[in-house]
Amino acid sequence: MSIAIVKEVNGRVYLDNCVFVDLIDKDYCPRCKQVSEENQLCYDCKYKDYSFNSVLTFGYYIGRWYNLPDAFIVPEKKYWTQYLLKETNPFYRFCKLINDAKKRNPVKNIDEKKEIINILCKGLAWKLRRFDNLIINTIDFLVHVPKYNEDFNGIEPNVFNHGFYYAYYLSKELNIPFLADLIIENECYWEKNLDRFATSNYPQRVEGKNVMIVDDVYTSAKTKEPIAQLLKNNGAIEVYISVMGRTRR
């Protein structure tokens, strides 16, 4: 697979010629990008004091798309992970790429996952430069959603975390630094009564900065809001979330 071209054709965006991306339309919550009438804040954003400014996203992600009756062109196969991109309904190919890159997907090897993430980040970078350039120009560095067992040796961690690679490749595309070791996840935080996330040894790097949290999908603020709050507590001025897909609920 070698998708590298992002283009707009008759108001639709494609990665190469076969992956259609359903961009966020005009009827969305301006903060979290949930579907909302007349560009008004959704219920959650009206009544929750989020620490992040806004969610920036490439397009919509359809949760559990692979269970839909029209998900695949060749429906007789047993497991959705075995389908090739060309056997997937074009409307869901963007969702399939996001799923293929996840750690839990058993079919793709790590090199294939990295290639998919790299490709997706080219598309996200195109969208951010095209529609969110004013924000992008203010960002000082990127962070990701870490895993407690990440042990960095050089550039890459010793375990595969797709969230790391989304931030890594987007950093390259946008030429914005990625501080991979700034945020850590506390091991067994639920058993030890700890906050899930903490800063590493140099939290002063956050003070006075604008930060972007990068991940693959935004559904709710369950994992990203605690990181945003942590960044704000350490002096960040503005915090944005940037994701490949915003889940439609």
N, C-alpha and C positions, 0 to 999 in steps of 0.2 A: 504494500500500500504506500502510495506517495502522493499525498494531497498537500499542495503548497500554495494554491492560487485562491485568493478570496476575491469574489467579484459580485457586483450587483447587476441583476438583469430584470428589467421591468418592475422595479421596486422590491424584488426578492434577492436575498443574499445566499450565495452558494460557496461552500468550500470545494474547490475544483469544479466539476460539473455534476456531481452526484449527491452532495450532502446539502440539503436545504436547511437553513436556519430561520426559525420563526422568531423574528425580532420582536422585542417588546413594543406593543402598539400604543396608541395614545391614551387608552383607557386603563391606566394603571396608577397604583399608589406611588407618588413621587419619591417616597423614602425607601420602601422595601420591594417595590415593583410587583406587588400582588395585584391581580386584576381588580380594578375598582372603577366605579362609574365616574365619568367626567373628571378624571385626573385628581381625585380627592384622596386624602389620607384614608387608609383602610382602618378597620376597627382596632387592630393591634397597635398601629402606629399612633392612633389618636389617644390611646389610654395607657401606653407603656412608654416609660422614659428611657428609650434606647440610648446607648453611648455612641453609636456610630451615626454618621451624617446621612449616608445613603448607600444603597446597594447599586453597583454598576455591573451590568451583565450583558452577555452576548445575545442570549435569546431564552426562550422558554424550554424547560425540561418537563416532559410528561411522565409523572411517576407511574411505575409498573406498566409502562407502555407495552412491554413484551407479553402481557396477558390479554391485550386487546385482540379481538378477532381478526383485525386487518393488519396486524403487526408485521406479518411475513408474507412474501410472495409465494413461498413454497411451504405450506403449512404442515406437511406431514412429518417434519423432523420433530424429535422428542424434546430437546432442550434448547431454549432460546440462545444460550451462550454458544451453541454450535453453528449458528447461522452466519454466513458471510454477509458483508455489507451489501453486496448486490442482491442478496436474497431478502433483504429487509425492505419494507415499504419505505419509499423515499421520504415520507413525512416523518419517519421515526429514526432515520439514519444518524442524525445529530445526537439523539438520545442514546443510540447504540454505541457510538464512539465514547461517550462519557462513561457508560457502563463498562465497556471493554477495558478502560484504563484503570478501573478500581482495583484495589488490592485483592478483593475477594473473588474476582473473576478468574476461574481456573484455566481458561482456555489460552489466553494470551500470555506470552512470557514477558519478562521485565523489559527487555529491549523493545518489544512491540508496544508495550504500554507507554514507554517513554516517547516513542515515535508518535503515537496517537496524541499524547499530551502536548508535545511540541507543535504538532499541526493545529490542534485546537487553540493553543495560545497565540498562534499567528492570526487566527480569526478574531479572537478576543481583542488582541492588540489593535487590529484594524478597526474594530468597532469603537474602542475607547478613543483612539486618535480621531476618528471621524465625528463622534457625537459627544465625547466627554473630555475633549482636549484641555479645556480650561482647568478642570480638576486634576487631570494627569500631570499638568505642568507644575502643580503645587506639591506633589507627593515627594517626600524625602526618601522613603524606603518602603519595601514590602516585607511582610511577615506571612507565615503560613500557619495552619492548624497542626501543631506538633503531636507526635506520639511519644509516650514516656520512654520507649526503648530505642529511640533514635540516638545513635552514638556517632558523631561526626568525625570522620577521618579524612581530612582534606576537604574536598568540595561536597561530596555526597555522603548521606548517612549510610550506616551499615544495614539498615532494613528498608524495604520499599514502602514509602508513604506517598501515595499519589498527590496529596496536598503539597508536599515539598516540591515536587516537580512542576506543578502548575505555577507556583511562585518563582521557581528557578528559571523556567523558560519564558514566562511573562517578563521577568526582570531583564532578560536578554533582549527581548523584542522592544521593550519600552526604554531601555537604557536607564533603569532605575535600580539602585542597590537593593539587594535582598539580604536581610539579616537573619540567616537561617537559625542561629543559635540564641536569638534574643528571648523567645518565648519557649517555655518548657511545660510539659504536662506532668503533674505529680503522679507517681505510680500509686495505684490503689487509693486514690484520693477519697473515694467513697467510704472505704474502710477506716481510713486515718482521720476522717473529718477535716480534710484539707480542701482549700479551693482547688478546682481542677487545674488551673493554669497559674504559672508564676513567671517572673522575669528571671533571666540568668544573672551573671555577676555584674552586668553593666547597665542597670536600668536608666542611668542618666542619659544614655543615648536617645531616649524617647523625648526628653523634655524640650518643648518648643517645636516639635516636629509634626508634620502631617504624615500619617501612616495609612497604608492600604493592606488589609487582610485578604489573602488570596486563597480560594478553594475551588472545588469543582462545581458544587451545587448549593444554592441557598433555598431552604425550605422554611425554617423558622430561625430564630436567633439563639437557639439552644447552645451551640458551641461557639459561635462567633461573637455574640454579645459579651460573654465573660472576658474574652480577649480584648474586645474594644474597651470594656470597663477598666481592665488592667492597664491598658495603654493610657487611657485618660487619667487614671490615678497616678501614673508616673510622669504626667506632664504633657502628654500629646495634645496638640491644639485641635486637630480634626482627624477623624478616623473614618475611612471608607471601607466597604467590603466589595471585592471584585470577584465575580464567579462566572463560570462558563454558562450555567443554566439556572434559571429561577423556576422552581417547581410550581406548576399550576395546581391550585387546590380548588 
